[in-house]
């Protein structure tokens, strides 16, 4: 009888949830693809209505009472756990939910529509990145970098106020602050995460220090300054997330005059994960008013999966297309037989792992050669230079991810502190070894990262996702792709890979926790071992 009551509750809840969920996703898509005030208002209404569904204390009480039972079907229990997380986060007065959603959407609208100014004209993110990757003129570079930071002055105080209110809401439901709440609801132990981050910081320090010294020497020679005179605008992107381009290894040039989207489409078709239905619904190219970033969204958990991109022919956007289509295939190829509450990736770590696994391929020598078919001289350069370039790229990203993890924890610990920008540059200096610009005290550089508003307390998922991607890659090479094709070039045309991912990674949906999924898919819990072996351990002489 009780089991029937639980099933009935879940069915009734799902019946109420589905139309609200779909409207929220469609409204958010419209807001990010148009940037209009009307679309932003629709997104606010849809999200607040959805979250209010979980502000019912009686339903929350029933779910928690049922979870105390031991004799329950695992799929039913997992759905109740997911419901409990949603009820916990939204156990707030309706006006508090409305306020939090509106403030977050207002900040997202700022990021979606803002364009930095260079020489009295607006510049897109793509243009800013192009200048930072190609220009040898320090003045032009500085103007572009500063343009990327102009949004900080507009976003800083709204972000502080949103953090204050997020913290107050989290404390109302029993958490230290919003940061602690997010980790708890993601089933991640804060102490374990910080321990792992400390280990990665220590393990990468010697190699990163050497790498950064070599890069700085090369950049100093290029810009005719001393290494001590290098500043943030000398690096290849606004946050130094990416490796500087190598004059002998121009990856962007390899994708000029190439159809980036077609390459992605053909690659996924070749591994047995066709993406045509996804691409047909997607918004792929830049235009005024549109969000300048990239993301994937599952609109209805029933096949309407889309990606948003701003594609131009470059290695960066080739990587992004592979990354977002990795997310999309995870969503699209989950079986429709999964209950709605479980028809989603096991965890953000899990879907990031798939996206990162494929995004990495643009820096794999064998895959790149097999994909772009370079001339013999270029092929030899790729084979010689790209393995070390790939390692550098991963080290640079890992250290950047640690910046976000550590800064965001401090931010939510005290969003009112008056030294947020000096704190930002202190963490950047320690981890990325980048010197700050002038007049740090008057700047708002910390507030220029969109994730702080739209994907708060998220960056650890990229870091753990990289570990999981390496573990999956090692398993695929050892067990799925037959010899002698155990390198990523062997991914091309290997439908076994898509079959493995569909059956062992995608099929469980959220019926497993992130670590249970790792055990299920690779035979081991998540471990940094494969990542260390792939990117940190010194290669044999």
DOZABA-390562 format. One line per 2 residues: number of its first residue (from 1); their letters; for each residue x, y, z of C-alpha. Coordinates in pm, 1 decimal. Each point is the difference from the previous one (the first is absolute). Layout:
<pts>
NUM> A> X/Y/Z ~ ...
</pts>
This chain:
<pts>
1> XX> 0.0/0.0/0.0 ~ 277.3/243.2/93.8
3> XX> 190.8/-82.6/-318.3 ~ -312.1/84.4/-198.9
5> XX> -26.9/333.4/182.3 ~ 361.1/83.9/-86.6
7> XX> -46.0/-94.2/-364.5 ~ -317.7/205.9/-18.7
9> XX> 174.0/298.0/154.4 ~ 287.3/-20.4/-250.6
11> XX> -241.0/-36.0/-292.5 ~ -210.6/296.6/112.0
13> XX> 308.8/208.4/64.1 ~ 143.9/-85.5/-341.6
15> XX> -329.2/89.5/-163.8 ~ 17.2/345.0/156.7
17> XX> 375.0/37.8/-62.2 ~ 30.4/-80.9/-370.8
19> XX> -186.2/301.2/-149.5 ~ 172.4/238.0/243.8
21> XX> 339.9/-151.1/-80.6 ~ -53.3/31.5/-375.9
23> XX> -121.6/358.6/25.4 ~ 300.8/92.3/215.2
25> XX> 243.5/-147.1/-251.4 ~ -172.6/158.1/-300.7
27> XX> -15.7/338.9/170.3 ~ 367.0/-13.0/93.8
29> XX> 88.7/-98.0/-358.7 ~ -195.5/295.0/-136.6
31> XX> 170.1/236.3/245.4 ~ 349.9/-114.9/-92.5
33> XX> -62.5/-3.1/-374.6 ~ -177.3/338.6/-22.4
35> XX> 99.7/202.4/305.8 ~ -332.5/187.6/-3.9
37> XX> -160.7/138.7/313.6 ~ -318.6/-194.6/-70.3
39> XX> 194.6/-326.1/-29.8 ~ 187.4/68.8/322.8
41> XX> -328.0/68.2/178.6 ~ -144.8/-326.0/-133.6
43> XX> 306.3/-184.8/128.1 ~ -41.6/150.5/347.4
45> XX> -367.9/-96.3/17.0 ~ 65.0/-353.0/-119.8
47> XX> 289.6/-66.1/236.5 ~ -179.1/140.1/306.1
49> XX> -309.5/-206.8/-76.6 ~ 214.3/-312.0/-33.1
51> XX> 188.0/60.0/323.8 ~ -319.0/78.0/190.1
53> XX> -114.0/-354.2/-74.9 ~ 267.1/-110.9/249.1
55> XX> -88.4/255.5/268.4 ~ -272.9/-225.7/143.9
57> XX> 98.8/-98.9/357.2 ~ -257.4/-280.7/24.9
59> XX> 132.2/-173.9/-312.4 ~ 355.0/43.6/125.6
61> XX> -97.3/-155.3/335.2 ~ -158.1/-301.8/-169.2
63> XX> 305.7/-60.1/-220.1 ~ 236.1/14.4/297.6
65> XX> -217.6/-235.2/201.9 ~ -3.8/-252.8/-283.5
67> XX> 378.7/20.7/-33.7 ~ 34.4/-132.7/353.7
69> XX> -124.7/-337.4/-122.7 ~ 259.8/-263.2/-84.3
71> XX> -211.5/-239.2/-208.0 ~ -46.1/194.6/-321.4
73> XX> 62.5/-55.8/-368.4 ~ 331.8/173.5/-93.1
75> XX> -154.3/198.9/-287.7 ~ -277.1/124.9/225.2
77> XX> 246.3/96.5/272.5 ~ 221.0/186.1/-247.0
79> XX> -297.6/202.0/-123.9 ~ -86.9/90.0/357.7
81> XX> 360.0/108.1/66.8 ~ -10.1/228.5/-303.7
83> XX> -332.9/141.3/114.6 ~ 139.2/55.5/347.8
85> XX> 287.7/205.0/-142.4 ~ -245.4/216.5/-195.1
87> XX> -228.5/48.2/300.5 ~ 298.3/86.5/218.1
89> XX> 135.0/270.5/-229.2 ~ -343.4/151.9/-54.6
91> XX> -135.4/-23.3/352.1 ~ -29.8/378.1/2.4
93> XX> -275.0/260.6/-0.4 ~ -137.2/54.6/-353.3
95> XX> 114.3/361.1/-0.3 ~ 357.8/-112.3/74.8
97> XX> -5.3/-242.0/-292.7 ~ -136.8/271.8/-227.1
99> XX> 268.9/243.6/110.6 ~ 289.2/-244.4/-49.7
101> XX> -116.5/-104.5/-345.2 ~ -59.4/356.8/-116.0
103> XX> 338.5/121.7/118.6 ~ 183.1/-288.4/-167.9
105> XX> -191.1/52.9/-324.1 ~ 68.6/374.3/6.1
107> XX> 374.0/-64.2/31.1 ~ -12.6/-262.1/-274.6
109> XX> -172.4/255.6/-223.0 ~ 289.1/240.8/61.9
111> XX> 249.0/-264.3/-113.3 ~ -212.7/-106.0/-298.6
113> XX> -30.4/349.2/-145.4 ~ 318.4/175.3/115.4
115> XX> 268.1/74.5/-257.8 ~ 334.5/146.5/103.9
117> XX> 112.0/321.6/-168.0 ~ 323.8/21.3/-199.5
119> XX> 79.2/334.5/-163.9 ~ -356.4/125.5/52.8
121> XX> -165.0/-300.6/-161.8 ~ -152.0/-318.3/145.8
123> XX> 202.5/-320.0/-31.7 ~ -122.4/-359.4/24.3
125> XX> 169.1/-260.4/217.4 ~ 121.0/-172.4/-316.2
127> XX> 170.3/321.1/-114.7 ~ 164.7/52.2/339.8
129> XX> 131.5/-355.8/3.4 ~ 125.2/35.3/-358.9
131> XX> 203.0/308.0/96.4 ~ 143.0/-170.8/308.4
133> XX> 99.0/-305.3/-202.6 ~ 148.2/174.8/-302.9
135> XX> 103.0/359.9/62.4 ~ 364.8/88.9/63.4
137> XX> -94.7/356.7/95.6 ~ 0.6/35.4/379.6
139> XX> -219.6/309.9/-17.2 ~ -263.1/-174.6/-208.8
141> XX> 13.8/-301.7/229.5 ~ -40.9/210.1/311.7
143> XX> -301.3/178.5/-148.9 ~ -161.3/-333.9/-84.1
145> XX> 71.4/-148.3/343.2 ~ -135.9/307.5/175.4
147> XX> -311.9/-18.0/-218.0 ~ -59.3/-352.9/128.7
149> XX> 11.0/135.7/356.8 ~ -231.7/297.6/-45.7
151> XX> -301.3/-209.0/97.3 ~ 140.4/-34.9/351.4
153> XX> -102.9/349.5/104.4 ~ -362.0/-78.1/-93.4
155> XX> -12.2/-352.7/138.1 ~ 195.9/31.6/326.0
157> XX> -259.6/147.1/234.7 ~ -290.9/-209.0/-137.9
159> XX> 219.5/-309.2/48.1 ~ 87.3/98.5/357.2
161> XX> -366.3/55.4/81.3 ~ -99.9/-329.4/-161.2
163> XX> 267.5/-180.3/203.8 ~ -125.8/164.0/321.0
165> XX> -351.8/-115.5/-72.9 ~ 106.6/-346.5/-107.4
167> XX> 190.4/-30.9/327.3 ~ -295.8/120.7/203.9
169> XX> -226.4/-253.3/-172.2 ~ 249.7/-282.9/55.6
171> XX> 30.3/87.7/370.2 ~ -377.1/-1.2/35.4
173> XX> -0.3/-366.4/-96.6 ~ 292.6/-97.6/219.7
175> XX> 319.2/44.7/-202.4 ~ 310.9/203.6/81.9
177> XX> -29.3/191.0/-326.4 ~ -104.6/-46.5/-361.1
179> XX> 330.7/-162.0/-93.8 ~ -41.9/-271.9/262.3
181> XX> -362.7/-53.7/-101.5 ~ 80.4/-49.1/-367.2
183> XX> 266.8/-260.7/71.3 ~ -223.6/-186.1/245.0
185> XX> -288.1/-14.1/-246.6 ~ 240.2/-125.9/-266.3
187> XX> 104.0/-279.8/238.8 ~ 359.4/124.7/11.9
189> XX> 181.8/17.4/332.3 ~ 163.5/339.5/34.9
191> XX> 295.0/-133.3/198.4 ~ 66.7/-270.3/-260.9
193> XX> -20.1/253.9/-282.9 ~ 242.7/237.3/169.3
195> XX> 239.3/-285.9/74.5 ~ -3.8/-107.0/-364.5
197> XX> 49.7/358.6/-117.7 ~ 295.7/31.6/235.8
199> XX> 151.5/-318.9/-139.3 ~ -43.2/118.7/-359.3
201> XX> 149.3/335.8/89.2 ~ 303.5/-164.8/156.1
203> XX> 42.4/-257.6/-276.7 ~ -19.6/257.6/-279.1
205> XX> 216.9/266.2/168.3 ~ 348.3/-107.5/-121.9
207> XX> -108.5/-76.2/-356.5 ~ -218.4/310.9/-24.2
209> XX> 276.1/223.2/138.3 ~ 240.3/-125.9/-265.7
211> XX> -261.9/26.5/-273.1 ~ -100.7/352.3/102.0
213> XX> 362.9/110.1/1.2 ~ 46.6/-131.5/-352.9
215> XX> -318.8/163.7/-122.8 ~ 88.5/331.4/160.1
217> XX> 343.5/-2.6/-160.2 ~ -158.1/-57.5/-341.6
219> XX> -266.4/268.0/54.8 ~ 257.2/249.6/126.7
221> XX> 208.0/-51.0/-314.2 ~ -306.8/37.4/-220.4
223> XX> -113.1/325.4/161.5 ~ 350.3/134.0/63.1
225> XX> -37.9/33.9/374.4 ~ 158.8/-175.4/295.2
227> XX> -190.3/-290.1/161.4 ~ -57.5/222.8/305.0
229> XX> -179.2/251.5/-223.5 ~ -257.1/-250.0/-129.0
231> XX> -356.3/84.0/100.6 ~ -337.6/-172.7/-51.3
233> XX> -53.6/149.2/-345.9 ~ 306.8/-182.5/-129.0
235> XX> -172.8/-337.7/45.3 ~ -225.6/-163.1/-261.7
237> XX> -343.9/45.9/157.1 ~ -161.4/221.0/265.8
239> XX> 58.0/-248.2/284.8 ~ 309.5/-193.2/-116.4
241> XX> -204.3/-318.4/-28.7 ~ 169.1/-105.1/-322.4
243> XX> 349.7/-70.2/-122.3 ~ 158.8/279.7/-208.9
245> XX> 17.5/-82.1/-371.5 ~ 323.2/-156.7/-121.6
247> XX> 146.8/170.8/-307.1 ~ 104.2/-341.3/-132.3
249> XX> -336.0/-158.6/83.4 ~ -282.4/224.2/-118.3
251> XX> -306.4/-207.1/85.0 ~ -237.4/281.4/-91.9
253> XX> 139.1/4.0/-352.8 ~ -83.3/-370.1/-35.0
255> XX> -368.0/77.6/52.3 ~ -18.7/306.3/-225.4
257> XX> -226.4/-63.1/-296.7 ~ -132.3/-308.2/177.2
259> XX> -362.2/-69.7/87.8 ~ 39.3/-43.4/376.4
261> XX> -355.4/-122.4/48.8 ~ 29.0/-254.3/-283.0
263> XX> 318.8/-142.9/151.5 ~ -180.6/-44.5/331.1
265> XX> -303.5/-153.4/-169.1 ~ 209.1/-248.5/-197.3
267> XX> 211.5/-95.9/299.4 ~ -295.3/-83.7/224.1
269> XX> -173.3/-188.5/-280.7 ~ 317.4/-205.9/-40.6
271> XX> -1.0/-113.2/363.1 ~ -364.4/-97.6/-12.8
273> XX> -149.1/312.4/160.5 ~ -163.3/197.3/-286.3
275> XX> -75.5/361.2/91.0 ~ -209.1/128.8/-294.8
277> XX> -320.2/33.8/207.5 ~ 195.0/199.0/257.6
279> XX> 158.8/232.0/-255.9 ~ -334.8/65.2/-169.4
281> XX> -132.2/156.9/321.1 ~ 321.7/180.0/97.8
283> XX> 111.2/364.6/-31.1 ~ 358.7/-10.1/-118.5
285> XX> 123.6/337.5/-126.6 ~ 49.1/343.2/157.8
287> XX> -233.8/294.8/-34.7 ~ -95.5/313.0/189.4
289> XX> -179.4/-49.3/331.2 ~ 84.1/-368.0/27.8
291> XX> 189.0/-163.4/286.4 ~ 365.3/-8.2/-114.4
293> XX> 88.8/-317.6/185.6 ~ -95.9/-363.9/-61.5
295> XX> -218.6/-255.4/172.0 ~ -220.6/-303.5/-52.0
297> XX> -359.1/-33.4/120.5 ~ -244.4/-289.9/12.9
299> XX> -336.0/170.7/-45.2 ~ -238.2/-286.2/81.1
301> XX> 202.5/-314.1/86.4 ~ -178.1/-154.1/-295.0
303> XX> 228.8/76.6/-295.6 ~ 3.0/380.1/-32.3
305> XX> 368.9/57.9/71.7 ~ 173.7/316.7/-126.4
307> XX> 333.1/176.0/14.1 ~ 75.5/369.3/-10.1
309> XX> 330.7/105.9/-154.7 ~ 156.3/298.4/-177.1
311> XX> 211.0/-193.7/-247.3 ~ 283.9/150.0/-197.5
313> XX> 265.4/-214.5/-172.3 ~ 259.5/-48.3/274.4
315> XX> 141.4/-276.9/217.3 ~ -174.7/153.0/301.3
317> XX> -340.2/-32.8/-161.2 ~ 76.1/-345.1/-138.5
319> XX> 74.4/-103.4/357.3 ~ -318.2/170.0/121.9
321> XX> -218.2/-170.0/-262.4 ~ 138.8/-341.7/96.9
323> XX> -46.6/87.6/367.2 ~ -361.8/115.5/-29.9
325> XX> -95.4/-289.1/-227.6 ~ 150.3/-229.5/263.2
327> XX> -247.3/142.1/250.6 ~ -275.2/-26.2/-258.1
329> XX> 57.6/-365.8/-86.5 ~ -13.5/-88.2/369.5
331> XX> -341.6/166.9/29.1 ~ -133.8/-123.6/-333.5
333> XX> 99.7/-364.2/29.2 ~ -127.4/-69.3/349.6
335> XX> -282.1/-254.5/-32.3 ~ -351.0/144.6/1.3
337> XX> -102.4/-282.1/233.0 ~ 173.6/176.5/289.6
339> XX> -237.5/176.4/238.9 ~ -7.9/375.2/-66.3
341> XX> 174.8/78.6/329.1 ~ 286.4/-233.5/-94.9
343> XX> 18.1/97.6/-367.4 ~ 304.6/221.3/44.9
345> XX> 374.4/-61.1/40.3 ~ 112.7/-165.3/320.3
347> XX> 171.5/322.9/100.1 ~ 150.4/317.0/-140.9
349> XX> 337.4/-173.7/38.2 ~ -123.1/-280.6/-224.7
351> XX> -126.8/215.1/-285.1 ~ 307.0/225.1/18.1
353> XX> 216.7/-311.6/-26.1 ~ -162.1/-97.2/-329.9
355> XX> 21.0/355.3/-135.5 ~ 363.9/33.0/102.6
357> XX> 88.0/-343.1/-137.0 ~ -101.8/112.9/-348.7
359> XX> 111.9/362.7/29.4 ~ 355.1/-119.4/66.5
361> XX> 26.1/-154.3/-345.4 ~ 97.0/324.5/-171.9
363> XX> 333.7/-25.5/179.3 ~ 57.3/-367.5/-69.6
365> XX> 256.4/-40.5/-276.4 ~ -142.0/-319.3/-147.3
367> XX> -360.9/123.5/-1.8 ~ 92.8/339.2/-141.3
369> XX> 209.0/-147.3/-280.6 ~ -272.5/-245.7/-92.4
371> XX> -263.0/276.7/4.9 ~ 158.5/297.8/-179.0
373> XX> 243.3/-194.1/-225.4 ~ 292.6/244.9/17.0
375> XX> 287.4/2.5/-244.9 ~ 296.0/-225.9/92.8
377> XX> 211.9/276.8/155.6 ~ -288.4/121.0/215.8
379> XX> -82.9/-358.2/96.8 ~ 355.1/-47.9/125.3
381> XX> -21.3/325.3/198.4 ~ -327.7/-113.4/156.8
383> XX> 143.1/-336.7/95.8 ~ 309.6/161.9/153.2
385> XX> -150.1/299.3/177.9 ~ -359.2/-78.7/89.2
387> XX> 51.6/-252.1/285.4 ~ 184.0/260.8/209.4
389> XX> -244.2/270.2/-108.8 ~ -286.8/-221.2/119.5
391> XX> 164.0/-42.9/337.7 ~ 56.6/374.7/29.5
393> XX> -362.2/69.5/-89.1 ~ -125.7/-234.9/270.7
395> XX> 233.2/137.5/265.2 ~ -104.4/355.7/-80.8
397> XX> -366.5/-89.2/19.7 ~ 37.4/-199.6/321.9
399> XX> 172.2/288.5/176.1 ~ -269.2/239.6/-125.7
401> XX> -274.3/-233.1/128.0 ~ 165.7/2.7/342.4
403> XX> -15.1/381.5/-6.1 ~ -377.0/-16.9/-38.7
405> XX> -44.4/-266.5/268.7 ~ 201.4/191.1/259.7
407> XX> -129.6/346.4/-86.9 ~ -366.0/-96.8/-1.8
409> XX> 28.4/-164.4/340.3 ~ 149.4/322.0/140.0
411> XX> -261.1/208.3/-182.5 ~ -291.7/-177.2/164.6
413> XX> 177.7/-1.5/335.0 ~ -19.9/382.4/-6.0
415> XX> -139.2/176.7/-308.2 ~ 19.9/331.4/187.5
417> XX> 376.5/1.9/38.2 ~ 147.0/312.6/-157.3
419> XX> 303.6/-172.4/-150.1 ~ -163.4/-240.3/-247.3
421> XX> 206.9/119.7/-295.5 ~ 332.0/-11.8/192.9
423> XX> -106.6/-345.5/124.6 ~ -73.1/-106.4/-358.9
425> XX> 344.0/108.8/-118.1 ~ 169.4/-156.1/303.7
427> XX> -151.4/-339.5/-87.6 ~ 75.7/51.4/-370.6
429> XX> 358.9/89.7/86.4 ~ 50.4/-303.9/221.9
431> XX> -161.2/-253.4/-231.9 ~ 43.8/139.4/-350.8
433> XX> 309.3/209.1/73.0 ~ -143.8/294.2/-193.6
435> XX> 85.2/351.1/119.4 ~ -294.3/236.0/57.1
437> XX> -79.1/314.9/-197.2 ~ 44.7/342.0/153.5
439> XX> -243.5/153.7/249.9 ~ -141.6/-331.9/117.7
441> XX> -194.3/164.1/284.5 ~ -222.2/194.5/-243.4
443> XX> -78.0/-292.8/-231.6 ~ -270.5/-268.6/-8.0
445> XX> 177.5/-274.8/-193.9 ~ -142.3/-280.7/216.7
447> XX> -351.2/93.3/-114.5 ~ 70.8/-58.3/-370.3
449> XX> -37.7/-379.8/12.8 ~ -352.9/-92.3/-104.0
451> XX> 0.7/-323.1/201.3 ~ -23.2/194.9/324.9
453> XX> -354.2/100.6/-97.4 ~ -130.1/-269.8/-233.1
455> XX> 182.2/-313.2/120.9 ~ 99.0/70.4/360.7
457> XX> 222.6/-246.5/186.4 ~ 53.3/-194.0/-322.2
459> XX> 367.4/-2.0/-89.9 ~ 88.4/-300.5/215.8
461> XX> -216.0/-201.7/-241.4 ~ 238.4/87.6/-284.1
463> XX> 296.7/-105.2/210.9 ~ -153.5/-328.3/113.0
465> XX> -134.6/-45.9/-350.9 ~ 355.6/12.8/-135.2
467> XX> 95.9/-279.2/240.1 ~ -298.2/-205.8/-112.2
469> XX> 73.4/71.1/-367.9 ~ 352.1/-138.9/41.6
471> XX> -137.7/-306.4/176.6 ~ -252.8/-58.7/-277.7
473> XX> 264.5/54.8/-269.8 ~ 229.8/-255.4/161.9
475> XX> -283.4/-251.7/25.8 ~ -105.4/53.0/-361.9
477> XX> 354.9/-45.1/-127.5 ~ 54.1/-313.0/209.5
479> XX> -336.5/-167.8/-44.8 ~ -219.6/142.9/-276.0
481> XX> 206.8/104.8/-301.0 ~ 172.7/-309.2/-138.0
483> XX> 374.4/-10.2/-61.8 ~ 185.7/142.9/-184.4
485> XX> -232.1/304.4/15.1 ~ 40.0/84.7/367.0
487> XX> 68.4/365.4/-54.0 ~ -261.3/270.9/-50.8
489> XX> 40.7/-11.0/-378.6 ~ -161.3/-340.1/39.9
491> XX> -312.1/176.9/129.2 ~ -74.4/103.5/-358.5
493> XX> -260.1/-234.6/-140.3 ~ -0.5/-224.5/307.7
495> XX> -365.9/-62.3/80.3 ~ 112.2/-212.2/296.7
497> XX> 66.4/322.9/188.6 ~ -353.1/129.1/-42.2
499> XX> -140.1/-339.3/94.5 ~ 211.8/-9.4/317.0
501> XX> -99.5/352.2/102.0 ~ -369.3/-59.5/-66.0
503> XX> -8.8/-322.6/198.4 ~ 240.6/70.7/285.1
505> XX> -2.3/377.4/50.5 ~ -320.9/145.2/-143.3
507> XX> -250.9/-280.1/70.0 ~ -4.0/21.3/381.8
509> XX> -91.3/368.6/-9.6 ~ -18.9/131.7/355.2
511> XX> -86.4/-340.5/147.7 ~ 363.7/-16.6/118.1
513> XX> 205.0/253.9/191.8 ~ 306.9/144.3/-172.6
515> XX> 237.1/-241.6/171.5 ~ -230.2/-297.9/-54.4
517> XX> -3.8/88.9/-369.1 ~ 378.8/8.7/-8.8
519> XX> 8.6/-348.3/153.3 ~ -266.5/-119.7/-243.3
521> XX> 171.0/144.0/-309.7 ~ 367.9/-62.7/75.9
523> XX> 7.2/-252.4/282.6 ~ 153.0/254.9/238.3
525> XX> -116.0/294.1/209.6 ~ 111.4/339.7/-121.7
527> XX> 373.8/38.8/47.6 ~ 263.2/251.3/-118.5
529> XX> 232.1/-286.0/-98.1 ~ -70.7/1.3/-374.9
531> XX> 10.3/381.7/-16.0 ~ 336.2/9.7/178.3
533> XX> 141.0/-264.8/-230.1 ~ -129.4/181.9/-308.9
535> XX> 90.4/360.0/81.4 ~ 222.1/36.1/307.1
537> XX> 243.8/-290.6/11.8 ~ 313.8/82.6/-196.6
539> XX> 8.9/-192.7/-329.1 ~ 280.9/-252.2/-40.2
541> X> 321.0/145.6/-140.1
</pts>
